[in-house]
Amino acid sequence: MKKYFLISCLVFISCITLSSQEVKPHDFVPEQHYHLKNGYELSITDAVKQNEHVCSMLLAKNGRTVVIGEMAYFNNLKYYPRYEGIDFDDFFAIEFFMGGYSYCLYEKKTGSKVLEFDTAGSRPIFEADNQLLIYSVDNGGDTFFPRSVYLYDLKNGKKHKLNAFLQKAQEKNLFWLNILNWFDSFEFGNITPENVEIVFYGCYKPFFDEAGEFFDEEDYRFSFMVER
């Protein structure tokens, strides 16, 4: 747990350092091109308008190009949008930084934004072959569950809120400390056309020695089934 958390922090800090580079008006970020599922190509280009760098996101297929969006990134690469490989048959996602890192899910056919979301843990959780995405959104200041976590089944368009499953697990294991903050993450277990197994890992509970003294933490994970 501690080792994993330390490695995650180091990776995150490295990404922040690399992405905080200032860009001068006469410098340009090389065009980026990505081949997506079902014959789509995503391009992210850079231009200067009124002395500010502006990036454009373009989606093309069969000679038809749709402008997904255009935004200034304040001459700072931290604000430059990133494609992180989240690609489904009919949707894909781009990562943005606007005071914090978050994602937008776009429909390929129209180029329209259909969802804004955050990761449910330290990284995006998705299963491209089965068209599944786990994400979180802010829960409006709820003290006990600061975030709502969802399973999005893009194949049939259904969203399943996972907080109730997590609440049941917490009630059975009152010593778990980390379950409310989602500091760690989820993963997919067995997937069938009828059900999806969700595994939550990284929650922990105090570990006591024979004298009843706390001296370390015990990692734990649990799983539950969601009907599709």
matplotlib code that plots the C-alpha trace (Angstrom):
import matplotlib.pyplot as plt

x = [0.0, 2.6, 5.0, 2.3, 1.2, 4.8, 5.4, 2.0, 3.0, 6.4, 4.8, 2.2, 4.9, 6.9, 3.9, 3.2, 6.8, 6.8, 3.4, 4.2, 6.5, 6.0, 5.7, 6.7, 4.5, 7.0, 7.2, 4.7, 3.7, 4.0, 0.7, -0.5, -2.4, -4.1, -5.9, -9.1, -11.5, -13.8, -11.6, -11.5, -8.4, -8.0, -5.7, -4.6, -3.0, -1.4, -1.7, -1.1, -3.9, -3.5, -0.2, -1.8, -1.3, -4.6, -5.1, -7.7, -9.1, -10.2, -11.9, -11.8, -13.3, -13.7, -12.7, -15.1, -13.6, -15.4, -13.9, -14.5, -13.2, -10.8, -9.2, -6.4, -3.9, -2.3, 1.2, 1.6, 1.6, -0.1, -3.3, -2.7, -5.4, -4.1, -5.4, -4.6, -5.9, -9.5, -11.1, -14.4, -16.3, -18.4, -16.8, -13.4, -12.1, -9.6, -7.9, -7.9, -6.4, -8.5, -7.5, -7.4, -7.3, -10.5, -11.9, -14.4, -16.1, -17.0, -19.3, -17.4, -20.3, -21.2, -18.1, -20.2, -19.3, -21.5, -19.9, -17.4, -15.8, -12.9, -11.0, -12.2, -8.8, -5.3, -5.9, -8.8, -10.5, -12.0, -12.4, -12.4, -13.4, -16.5, -17.3, -17.1, -15.9, -15.7, -15.6, -16.4, -18.1, -18.1, -21.0, -21.8, -20.0, -21.3, -19.1, -19.4, -19.3, -17.5, -17.6, -20.2, -18.7, -20.4, -20.1, -20.9, -21.9, -21.5, -22.7, -26.3, -26.1, -26.7, -25.0, -24.9, -24.1, -21.7, -21.9, -24.6, -22.4, -19.5, -21.7, -22.7, -19.1, -18.1, -21.0, -19.7, -16.1, -16.1, -12.3, -11.7, -10.4, -9.8, -13.0, -14.7, -12.0, -11.2, -7.5, -6.9, -8.8, -11.0, -10.5, -12.7, -13.1, -15.1, -17.3, -20.2, -23.1, -25.3, -23.0, -19.8, -17.6, -16.1, -13.1, -12.3, -8.7, -6.6, -8.9, -7.2, -7.8, -5.6, -3.4, -2.7, -0.1, -0.7, -0.5, -3.2, -0.8, -1.3, 1.8, 0.9, -1.9, -3.4, -4.4, -7.7, -9.9, -13.4, -15.6, -19.3, -21.4, -23.4, -26.2, -25.9]
y = [0.0, 2.5, 1.5, 1.7, 5.1, 6.5, 5.3, 6.8, 10.1, 10.2, 9.5, 12.2, 14.7, 13.8, 14.4, 17.8, 18.8, 17.9, 19.4, 22.8, 23.9, 27.5, 27.9, 31.1, 32.5, 31.5, 27.9, 25.3, 21.9, 19.3, 18.1, 14.9, 12.2, 9.2, 6.3, 5.4, 2.5, 2.3, 4.3, 7.6, 9.8, 12.3, 15.3, 17.9, 21.0, 24.2, 27.7, 31.3, 33.7, 37.2, 36.1, 33.1, 29.5, 27.8, 24.1, 22.6, 19.1, 17.5, 14.2, 12.8, 9.8, 9.2, 12.7, 14.4, 16.4, 17.7, 20.3, 18.9, 22.0, 24.9, 26.4, 28.6, 26.9, 30.1, 29.3, 26.6, 22.9, 22.0, 23.2, 21.3, 18.6, 15.0, 11.8, 9.0, 6.0, 5.9, 4.7, 2.8, 1.8, 5.0, 7.2, 8.4, 10.7, 13.6, 14.7, 18.4, 20.5, 23.5, 23.8, 20.0, 17.1, 15.8, 14.1, 14.7, 11.8, 12.6, 10.8, 10.0, 10.2, 13.8, 15.0, 16.3, 16.1, 13.6, 13.4, 15.3, 13.1, 12.4, 9.2, 6.9, 6.6, 7.2, 6.4, 6.0, 2.6, 1.3, -1.9, -1.1, -4.6, -4.6, -0.9, -0.2, 2.9, 3.6, 7.2, 9.6, 13.0, 15.5, 14.7, 18.3, 18.5, 15.2, 14.6, 10.8, 10.2, 13.2, 11.5, 9.5, 6.5, 5.1, 2.2, 3.4, 0.5, 2.3, -0.6, -0.3, 3.3, 2.4, 4.1, 2.2, 4.2, 2.1, 4.0, 1.7, -1.4, 0.4, 1.6, -2.0, -3.1, -0.2, -1.0, -4.6, -3.4, -0.3, -0.2, 0.5, 4.1, 4.8, 3.8, 7.2, 9.2, 6.9, 7.5, 4.2, 2.6, 0.0, -2.7, -5.1, -8.7, -11.3, -9.8, -11.5, -10.3, -10.3, -9.1, -7.1, -7.8, -4.7, -5.0, -2.1, -2.2, 0.0, 0.4, -0.6, -1.0, -0.6, -3.6, -4.3, -6.4, -8.9, -6.1, -4.2, -1.6, -0.2, -0.5, -0.9, -1.1, -4.1, -3.8, -5.3, -5.6, -6.8, -7.3, -7.1, -7.9, -5.3, -6.5, -5.1]
z = [0.0, 1.1, -1.7, -4.3, -3.0, -3.1, -6.6, -7.7, -6.1, -7.9, -11.3, -10.7, -9.7, -12.7, -15.0, -13.3, -13.8, -17.5, -18.2, -16.5, -19.2, -20.5, -24.2, -26.1, -28.9, -31.6, -30.3, -31.5, -30.2, -32.9, -34.3, -32.7, -34.6, -33.1, -34.9, -33.0, -33.4, -36.4, -38.7, -36.9, -36.6, -33.8, -34.4, -31.9, -33.5, -32.2, -33.5, -32.1, -32.0, -30.4, -28.9, -27.1, -28.1, -29.1, -29.7, -31.9, -31.6, -34.9, -35.6, -39.1, -41.0, -44.7, -45.7, -43.2, -40.4, -37.3, -35.0, -31.5, -29.7, -29.7, -26.6, -25.5, -23.2, -21.9, -23.3, -20.7, -21.6, -18.4, -20.0, -23.3, -23.8, -23.8, -25.4, -22.9, -25.0, -23.7, -26.9, -27.4, -30.5, -30.6, -27.9, -26.8, -24.0, -23.7, -20.5, -19.6, -16.8, -15.5, -11.9, -11.7, -14.1, -15.5, -18.7, -21.4, -23.2, -26.9, -29.3, -32.5, -34.9, -33.9, -32.2, -29.3, -25.6, -23.7, -20.3, -18.0, -15.4, -13.0, -12.4, -9.7, -8.1, -9.3, -13.0, -15.6, -15.3, -18.6, -20.6, -24.3, -25.6, -23.3, -23.6, -19.9, -18.0, -14.2, -13.3, -10.5, -10.1, -7.2, -4.7, -3.8, -0.4, 1.1, 4.1, 4.1, 0.3, -1.2, -4.7, -6.5, -8.5, -11.6, -13.9, -17.5, -19.8, -23.1, -25.2, -23.8, -22.5, -18.9, -15.9, -12.5, -9.3, -7.2, -3.9, -2.5, -3.0, -1.3, 1.6, 2.4, 2.5, 4.8, 7.2, 7.5, 8.1, 10.2, 10.6, 6.9, 6.7, 3.1, 1.5, 1.5, -0.2, -3.2, -2.9, -4.6, -7.3, -9.0, -11.5, -13.5, -12.6, -14.5, -17.2, -18.8, -21.0, -17.8, -15.1, -14.4, -11.4, -9.8, -7.5, -5.1, -3.7, -1.6, 1.4, 4.6, 8.3, 11.4, 12.3, 15.9, 17.6, 20.4, 23.0, 21.2, 19.8, 16.3, 14.2, 10.5, 8.0, 6.3, 2.7, 1.6, -1.4, -2.1, -5.1, -6.0, -9.0, -11.0, -13.3, -16.8]

ax = plt.figure().add_subplot(projection="3d")
ax.plot(x, y, z, "-o")
ax.set_aspect("equal")
plt.show()
